[in-house]
Amino acid sequence: MNILKKIIAHKYVEVSENKKRISIKKLEQSSFMDKKVISMKENLLSKNKSGIIAEIKRKSPSKGIINPNADIAQISKGYENAGVSGISVLTDTNYFGGSNEDFKMVRKHNSCPMLRKDFMVDEYQILEAKAMGADIILLIAAGIDTEKCKDLAVFAKSLGLETLLEIHNANEFHSHFNQHINIVGVNNRNLETFKVSTNISKQLAEVIPTEITKISESGISNPETVIELRKYGYQGFLMGEAFMKTAAPELACQEFIHQISKR
């Protein structure tokens, strides 16, 4: 069983437990339920934005501990001031060291589009995301079947949320993309070997129609990679480890955006 299958199996258990702790009715009482989302897609397409989606990421299965005691309020404010197009927050606890509380903290301190990055398998999680103030949710093609993917995308849309579909190969795009998806993300990491190569993004650029907003995820750590991937039609670049492993992630982000703005 690869790591994604282990995470998904645990996620079903986790969701079941969360449903017992916090009712749907309670989630629906959140003040964010009536809040209009801030469009990640529009920010990515804006010429005034960097295209960088900076991530709050404490640890990962492949890299282990990255930045467990990060001051995420300070980091997220720094990310926004640096000119990011959005902020991604890991809310998975077991494998990534994140939490819903992390997301809520970041939401309090910034006003840019926020992605709840987790392993979505149930509508309840999307309702949670909306109640926490998310603007966009992640659907991982490798973790859910085609029908579930569409059902979750439709439900997210009904709440006014945008949806990011993450794919790893052409087959996942053809089987899981639907008209309710707002952005397609190409993950450059092989889920079985954990090897990373941005060549995956370059190869899949030919598969994804040009009218679809697309981002590249994982393995981006230098400005030259962003400049190169822009030539393949990518409007966004999700970066977590490259910033979070530094002593001051917000300053690393600021310098990175400064570098790509000069190109």
C-alpha positions as CSV (number, residue, x, y, z in Angstrom):
1,M,0.0,0.0,0.0
2,N,1.5,3.3,-1.0
3,I,1.5,6.4,1.2
4,L,-1.5,8.0,-0.5
5,K,-3.7,4.9,0.1
6,K,-2.7,4.8,3.8
7,I,-3.6,8.5,4.1
8,I,-6.9,8.1,2.4
9,A,-7.8,5.1,4.5
10,H,-7.1,7.0,7.7
11,K,-9.0,10.0,6.3
12,Y,-12.3,8.1,6.2
13,V,-11.8,7.2,9.9
14,E,-10.9,10.8,10.8
15,V,-14.0,12.2,9.0
16,S,-16.3,9.8,10.7
17,E,-14.9,10.9,14.1
18,N,-15.1,14.6,13.2
19,K,-18.8,14.2,12.3
20,K,-19.4,13.0,15.8
21,R,-17.6,16.0,17.3
22,I,-18.9,18.8,15.2
23,S,-22.4,18.6,13.6
24,I,-23.2,19.8,10.1
25,K,-25.7,22.2,11.7
26,K,-22.8,23.7,13.8
27,L,-20.7,24.1,10.7
28,E,-23.5,25.8,8.9
29,Q,-23.7,28.5,11.6
30,S,-20.2,29.8,10.7
31,S,-20.1,33.4,9.7
32,F,-18.0,32.4,6.7
33,M,-21.0,30.5,5.1
34,D,-22.3,33.8,3.7
35,K,-18.9,35.2,2.8
36,K,-18.1,35.5,-0.9
37,V,-14.9,33.7,-1.7
38,I,-11.8,35.4,-3.0
39,S,-11.0,33.8,-6.4
40,M,-7.7,32.0,-6.6
41,K,-8.2,31.6,-10.3
42,E,-8.6,35.3,-10.9
43,N,-5.5,36.0,-8.9
44,L,-3.5,33.5,-10.9
45,L,-4.6,35.1,-14.1
46,S,-3.9,38.7,-12.9
47,K,-0.9,40.3,-14.4
48,N,-0.4,42.2,-11.1
49,K,0.2,39.0,-9.2
50,S,3.2,36.7,-8.9
51,G,1.5,33.3,-9.6
52,I,3.1,31.9,-6.4
53,I,0.9,30.0,-4.1
54,A,2.9,29.8,-0.9
55,E,2.3,27.0,1.5
56,I,2.2,26.5,5.3
57,K,3.7,23.1,5.7
58,R,5.1,21.7,9.0
59,K,6.2,18.2,7.8
60,S,5.6,15.7,5.1
61,P,5.9,11.9,4.6
62,S,8.7,12.3,2.2
63,K,10.8,15.0,4.0
64,G,9.8,14.4,7.6
65,I,9.9,17.4,10.0
66,I,10.3,20.7,8.0
67,N,9.3,23.5,10.4
68,P,7.2,22.2,13.3
69,N,7.2,25.4,15.4
70,A,6.6,27.9,12.7
71,D,4.9,31.2,13.6
72,I,2.3,30.8,10.9
73,A,0.6,34.1,11.6
74,Q,3.8,36.0,10.9
75,I,4.7,33.8,7.9
76,S,1.3,34.1,6.3
77,K,1.3,37.9,6.7
78,G,4.7,38.0,5.2
79,Y,3.6,35.8,2.3
80,E,0.7,38.2,1.5
81,N,2.9,41.2,1.8
82,A,5.4,39.5,-0.6
83,G,2.7,39.4,-3.3
84,V,1.6,35.8,-3.4
85,S,-1.4,34.9,-5.5
86,G,-2.7,32.7,-2.7
87,I,-1.8,30.7,0.4
88,S,-2.1,27.0,0.9
89,V,-2.5,25.5,4.4
90,L,-2.1,21.8,5.2
91,T,-4.8,20.7,7.6
92,D,-3.9,17.0,7.8
93,T,-2.4,16.3,11.2
94,N,-1.2,12.7,11.1
95,Y,1.0,13.0,8.1
96,F,1.7,16.7,7.6
97,G,1.5,18.1,11.1
98,G,-1.2,20.6,10.2
99,S,-4.6,21.3,11.6
100,N,-7.9,23.2,11.1
101,E,-6.6,25.6,13.8
102,D,-3.6,26.4,11.6
103,F,-6.0,27.3,8.8
104,K,-8.2,29.5,11.0
105,M,-5.1,31.3,12.3
106,V,-3.9,32.1,8.8
107,R,-7.4,33.2,7.8
108,K,-7.4,35.7,10.6
109,H,-4.2,37.3,9.4
110,N,-4.6,37.7,5.6
111,S,-7.2,38.5,2.9
112,C,-5.8,36.7,-0.1
113,P,-7.3,33.4,-1.5
114,M,-6.7,30.4,0.7
115,L,-6.6,26.8,-0.3
116,R,-7.5,24.2,2.3
117,K,-5.0,21.5,1.4
118,D,-6.2,18.1,2.6
119,F,-7.3,14.7,1.3
120,M,-11.0,15.2,0.5
121,V,-13.2,12.1,0.5
122,D,-16.5,13.5,1.9
123,E,-18.8,16.5,1.5
124,Y,-18.4,17.1,5.2
125,Q,-14.7,18.2,4.7
126,I,-15.8,20.7,2.1
127,L,-18.4,22.1,4.5
128,E,-15.6,22.3,7.1
129,A,-13.5,24.2,4.6
130,K,-16.2,26.7,3.9
131,A,-16.9,27.2,7.6
132,M,-13.2,27.9,8.2
133,G,-13.1,30.6,5.5
134,A,-11.5,28.7,2.6
135,D,-11.8,29.9,-0.9
136,I,-10.7,26.8,-2.7
137,I,-10.4,23.1,-1.9
138,L,-8.2,20.3,-3.3
139,L,-9.4,17.2,-5.0
140,I,-6.6,14.6,-5.6
141,A,-7.5,12.4,-8.6
142,A,-5.3,9.5,-7.4
143,G,-7.3,9.4,-4.1
144,I,-10.9,9.3,-5.3
145,D,-12.8,7.8,-8.2
146,T,-14.3,9.8,-11.1
147,E,-17.8,9.9,-9.8
148,K,-16.8,11.0,-6.3
149,C,-14.5,13.7,-7.8
150,K,-17.4,15.2,-9.7
151,D,-19.8,14.9,-6.7
152,L,-17.3,16.8,-4.5
153,A,-16.7,19.4,-7.2
154,V,-20.4,20.0,-7.6
155,F,-20.9,20.3,-3.8
156,A,-18.0,22.7,-3.5
157,K,-19.4,24.9,-6.3
158,S,-22.8,24.9,-4.5
159,L,-21.1,26.5,-1.5
160,G,-19.3,29.1,-3.8
161,L,-15.9,27.4,-3.4
162,E,-13.4,27.0,-6.2
163,T,-11.8,23.6,-6.9
164,L,-8.3,22.6,-7.6
165,L,-7.9,19.1,-9.3
166,E,-4.5,17.6,-8.7
167,I,-3.2,15.1,-11.3
168,H,-0.1,13.1,-11.7
169,N,-0.5,11.8,-15.3
170,A,-2.6,12.2,-18.5
171,N,-5.0,9.4,-17.5
172,E,-6.0,11.2,-14.3
173,F,-6.8,14.3,-16.3
174,H,-9.0,12.6,-18.8
175,S,-10.8,10.5,-16.2
176,H,-11.4,13.2,-13.5
177,F,-11.6,16.6,-15.1
178,N,-15.1,18.0,-15.3
179,Q,-16.8,21.3,-15.9
180,H,-17.0,22.1,-12.2
181,I,-13.2,22.2,-11.8
182,N,-11.6,25.7,-11.8
183,I,-7.9,24.9,-11.7
184,V,-5.8,21.9,-12.6
185,G,-2.6,21.2,-10.6
186,V,0.1,19.0,-11.9
187,N,2.0,17.3,-9.0
188,N,5.6,16.7,-10.0
189,R,6.1,14.1,-7.3
190,N,5.7,10.4,-8.0
191,L,3.5,9.1,-5.2
192,E,5.1,5.7,-5.2
193,T,8.8,6.6,-5.4
194,F,8.6,10.2,-4.1
195,K,11.0,11.3,-6.9
196,V,10.3,14.8,-8.2
197,S,10.7,16.1,-11.7
198,T,9.2,19.2,-13.3
199,N,9.4,17.3,-16.6
200,I,6.0,15.9,-15.5
201,S,4.5,19.4,-15.8
202,K,6.1,20.0,-19.1
203,Q,4.8,16.7,-20.5
204,L,1.3,17.2,-19.2
205,A,1.1,20.8,-20.5
206,E,0.4,19.2,-23.9
207,V,-2.5,17.3,-22.5
208,I,-4.3,20.1,-20.6
209,P,-6.2,22.5,-23.0
210,T,-4.7,26.0,-23.0
211,E,-8.0,27.6,-21.8
212,I,-7.7,25.7,-18.5
213,T,-5.9,27.5,-15.7
214,K,-3.1,25.3,-14.6
215,I,-0.5,25.2,-11.8
216,S,2.7,23.2,-11.2
217,E,3.2,21.7,-7.7
218,S,6.3,20.2,-6.0
219,G,10.0,20.5,-6.9
220,I,10.0,24.2,-7.5
221,S,12.9,25.9,-5.7
222,N,14.5,28.4,-8.1
223,P,13.3,31.3,-10.2
224,E,14.5,29.7,-13.4
225,T,12.1,26.8,-13.0
226,V,9.1,29.2,-12.8
227,I,10.3,31.1,-15.9
228,E,10.7,27.9,-17.8
229,L,7.3,26.5,-16.8
230,R,5.6,29.8,-17.7
231,K,6.6,29.0,-21.3
232,Y,4.5,25.8,-21.0
233,G,1.4,27.8,-20.1
234,Y,1.5,27.5,-16.3
235,Q,0.0,30.4,-14.5
236,G,0.6,29.2,-10.9
237,F,3.3,27.6,-8.9
238,L,2.6,25.9,-5.5
239,M,5.7,26.1,-3.2
240,G,5.9,24.9,0.3
241,E,9.1,23.2,1.3
242,A,11.4,25.7,-0.5
243,F,10.1,28.4,1.8
244,M,9.2,26.5,5.0
245,K,12.6,24.9,5.4
246,T,14.3,28.3,5.8
247,A,14.6,30.3,9.1
248,A,12.3,33.0,7.7
249,P,9.9,31.5,5.1
250,E,8.2,34.9,4.5
251,L,11.5,36.5,3.6
252,A,12.5,33.6,1.4
253,C,9.2,34.0,-0.4
254,Q,9.7,37.8,-0.8
255,E,13.1,37.3,-2.3
256,F,11.9,34.6,-4.6
257,I,9.0,36.8,-6.0
258,H,11.5,39.7,-6.3
259,Q,13.7,37.4,-8.4
260,I,11.0,36.2,-10.8
261,S,9.6,39.8,-11.1
262,K,12.9,40.9,-12.7
263,R,12.7,38.2,-15.4
